């Protein structure tokens, strides 16, 4: 389910310290619920997915088009060499406060045409960045407490377009993200999460008592 920006921003997320000049483009409640200790599982599930290979033919087609068009125009060439728009640094890692440095896991969110590189992790947050010739972006995973020991995953996408072209690019792809890509991704997450939770429960049931 898509959420309002205000709902996501009502929490004191650390990403606001790191990327205050980035726009919160999208927020989604994820079909993943569990206890406080299950946030690590959510990160692993997200890292295991490849949206470019979703079961949705429409989603796969859009990623294929983006991959080929990006290749023709060099949008994804040498992403690490590009500075953040209106900044001299090429990575948000340069902005991390001391307590967030070297906290991220080694897991990347990747497909054949993009890779989000981890920035930091806390007990309830995980953030990773992507840089190409259209935008500098951050995917932010949060583990939101719902009460009675239940938590739910939440995903926010922050972007900083590269000039007018980047802003126009984001505007053009917005309907496709909202109506095709994200719904297909949510279905992937739900299937993978449910399978992983069932597997974990089975392992715990088979484990000998200590």
C-alpha positions as CSV (number, residue, x, y, z in Angstrom):
1,X,0.0,0.0,0.0
2,X,1.3,3.4,-0.9
3,X,1.6,5.8,2.0
4,X,1.7,9.6,2.3
5,X,5.0,11.3,2.7
6,X,3.8,12.9,5.9
7,X,3.2,9.4,7.5
8,X,6.8,8.4,6.8
9,X,8.2,11.8,7.8
10,X,6.3,11.7,11.2
11,X,9.1,9.4,12.4
12,X,12.6,10.7,13.4
13,X,14.5,8.6,10.8
14,X,18.2,9.1,10.7
15,X,18.1,9.4,6.9
16,X,16.7,13.0,7.4
17,X,20.1,13.9,8.9
18,X,22.0,12.3,6.0
19,X,20.0,13.5,3.1
20,X,18.0,16.6,4.1
21,X,18.3,18.0,0.6
22,X,16.8,14.9,-1.1
23,X,13.1,14.7,-2.0
24,X,11.0,11.9,-0.6
25,X,9.6,10.6,-3.9
26,X,7.6,7.5,-2.8
27,X,6.6,5.6,0.4
28,X,5.2,2.1,0.6
29,X,4.0,-0.1,3.4
30,X,5.6,-3.4,2.8
31,X,3.8,-6.8,3.0
32,X,6.2,-7.9,5.7
33,X,5.4,-8.1,9.4
34,X,7.1,-9.6,12.4
35,X,8.9,-9.0,15.7
36,X,11.7,-6.6,16.5
37,X,14.3,-9.2,15.7
38,X,12.9,-9.8,12.1
39,X,14.3,-6.6,10.6
40,X,17.5,-8.4,9.5
41,X,15.3,-10.9,7.6
42,X,13.5,-8.0,5.8
43,X,16.9,-6.7,4.7
44,X,17.9,-10.1,3.4
45,X,14.6,-10.5,1.6
46,X,14.9,-7.2,-0.1
47,X,18.5,-7.8,-1.1
48,X,17.5,-11.2,-2.7
49,X,14.9,-9.6,-5.0
50,X,15.5,-8.5,-8.6
51,X,12.6,-6.2,-9.7
52,X,13.9,-6.5,-13.3
53,X,13.0,-10.2,-13.2
54,X,9.6,-9.9,-11.6
55,X,6.8,-12.3,-12.7
56,X,4.9,-9.3,-14.1
57,X,5.6,-9.1,-17.9
58,X,4.9,-5.4,-17.9
59,X,7.4,-4.7,-15.1
60,X,10.1,-6.8,-16.9
61,X,9.4,-5.0,-20.1
62,X,9.8,-1.6,-18.5
63,X,13.1,-2.6,-16.9
64,X,14.3,-4.0,-20.2
65,X,13.4,-0.7,-22.0
66,X,15.1,1.3,-19.2
67,X,18.2,-0.9,-19.4
68,X,18.6,-0.6,-23.2
69,X,17.8,3.1,-23.3
70,X,20.2,3.8,-20.4
71,X,22.9,1.8,-22.3
72,X,22.4,3.8,-25.5
73,X,22.7,7.1,-23.7
74,X,25.2,6.1,-21.1
75,X,23.0,6.9,-18.1
76,X,24.5,4.2,-16.0
77,X,28.2,4.7,-17.0
78,X,30.7,5.2,-14.1
79,X,28.1,6.0,-11.5
80,X,30.6,6.3,-8.6
81,X,32.4,9.1,-10.4
82,X,29.4,11.4,-10.4
83,X,29.1,14.0,-7.6
84,X,25.8,14.4,-5.8
85,X,23.9,17.2,-7.4
86,X,24.9,20.5,-5.7
87,X,27.6,18.8,-3.7
88,X,31.2,17.9,-4.2
89,X,31.0,14.4,-2.7
90,X,30.1,11.4,-4.8
91,X,28.5,9.4,-2.0
92,X,26.3,10.2,1.0
93,X,28.7,8.1,3.1
94,X,30.7,11.3,3.4
95,X,27.9,12.8,5.4
96,X,27.3,10.0,7.8
97,X,27.7,10.9,11.5
98,X,30.2,8.9,13.4
99,X,27.8,6.5,15.0
100,X,26.4,5.4,11.6
101,X,29.7,4.8,9.8
102,X,30.5,1.2,9.0
103,X,27.1,0.0,10.3
104,X,25.7,-1.2,7.0
105,X,25.5,-4.9,6.0
106,X,27.3,-6.1,2.9
107,X,24.1,-6.8,1.1
108,X,23.4,-4.8,-2.0
109,X,20.0,-4.4,-3.8
110,X,20.9,-5.1,-7.4
111,X,19.7,-6.1,-10.8
112,X,21.4,-6.2,-14.2
113,X,21.0,-2.4,-14.6
114,X,21.3,-0.9,-11.1
115,X,22.9,-1.4,-7.7
116,X,22.0,0.3,-4.4
117,X,25.1,0.4,-2.2
118,X,24.5,0.2,1.6
119,X,25.0,3.4,3.6
120,X,24.1,2.6,7.2
121,X,22.0,0.4,9.4
122,X,20.3,0.8,12.8
123,X,17.9,-1.5,14.7
124,X,15.0,-0.1,12.6
125,X,16.6,1.5,9.5
126,X,18.7,0.5,6.5
127,X,19.6,2.8,3.7
128,X,21.5,2.4,0.4
129,X,22.2,4.7,-2.4
130,X,22.3,4.7,-6.2
131,X,24.0,7.2,-8.5
132,X,23.6,7.5,-12.3
133,X,23.3,10.2,-14.9
134,X,19.6,10.9,-14.2
135,X,19.5,11.0,-10.4
136,X,21.2,10.3,-7.1
137,X,18.7,8.1,-5.1
138,X,18.4,6.5,-1.7
139,X,16.2,3.5,-0.8
140,X,15.3,3.6,2.9
141,X,13.9,0.5,4.7
142,X,12.3,1.0,8.1
143,X,10.9,-1.4,10.6
144,X,7.9,0.5,12.1
145,X,6.4,-0.5,15.4
146,X,2.7,-1.1,15.3
147,X,2.1,-2.0,18.9
148,X,1.9,-5.3,20.9
149,X,5.4,-6.2,19.7
150,X,4.4,-6.2,16.0
151,X,6.5,-4.4,13.4
152,X,5.9,-3.7,9.7
153,X,8.3,-2.9,6.9
154,X,8.2,0.4,5.2
155,X,10.1,1.6,2.2
156,X,10.9,5.2,1.2
157,X,12.7,6.3,-1.9
158,X,14.6,9.7,-1.8
159,X,15.9,11.3,-5.0
160,X,17.9,14.3,-6.1
161,X,17.5,14.7,-9.9
162,X,20.5,15.8,-12.0
163,X,19.2,19.0,-13.4
164,X,16.1,19.5,-15.6
165,X,16.7,16.3,-17.5
166,X,16.7,14.3,-14.3
167,X,13.5,16.0,-13.0
168,X,11.8,15.4,-16.3
169,X,12.9,11.8,-16.3
170,X,11.4,11.2,-12.8
171,X,8.1,12.9,-13.9
172,X,7.8,10.7,-17.0
173,X,8.4,7.4,-15.2
174,X,6.2,8.2,-12.2
175,X,3.0,6.6,-13.5
176,X,4.9,3.5,-14.5
177,X,6.5,3.2,-11.1
178,X,3.2,3.6,-9.2
179,X,1.0,1.4,-11.4
180,X,3.4,-1.3,-12.7
181,X,6.8,-1.5,-11.0
182,X,5.9,-1.0,-7.3
183,X,2.8,-3.3,-7.3
184,X,4.9,-6.1,-9.0
185,X,7.6,-5.5,-6.4
186,X,5.1,-5.7,-3.5
187,X,3.9,-9.1,-4.8
188,X,7.5,-10.3,-5.0
189,X,8.2,-9.1,-1.4
190,X,5.0,-10.8,-0.1
191,X,5.8,-14.1,-1.7
192,X,9.4,-14.1,-0.6
193,X,8.7,-12.9,2.9
194,X,6.0,-15.5,3.5
195,X,8.3,-18.3,2.2
196,X,11.2,-17.1,4.3
197,X,9.1,-16.8,7.5
198,X,7.6,-20.3,6.9
199,X,11.1,-21.6,6.4
200,X,12.4,-20.0,9.6
201,X,9.5,-21.3,11.6
202,X,10.1,-24.8,10.3
203,X,13.7,-24.6,11.3
204,X,12.9,-23.5,14.8
205,X,10.3,-26.3,15.1
206,X,12.9,-28.9,14.0
207,X,15.6,-27.5,16.3
208,X,16.3,-29.7,19.4
209,X,15.4,-28.2,22.7
210,X,18.4,-26.9,24.7
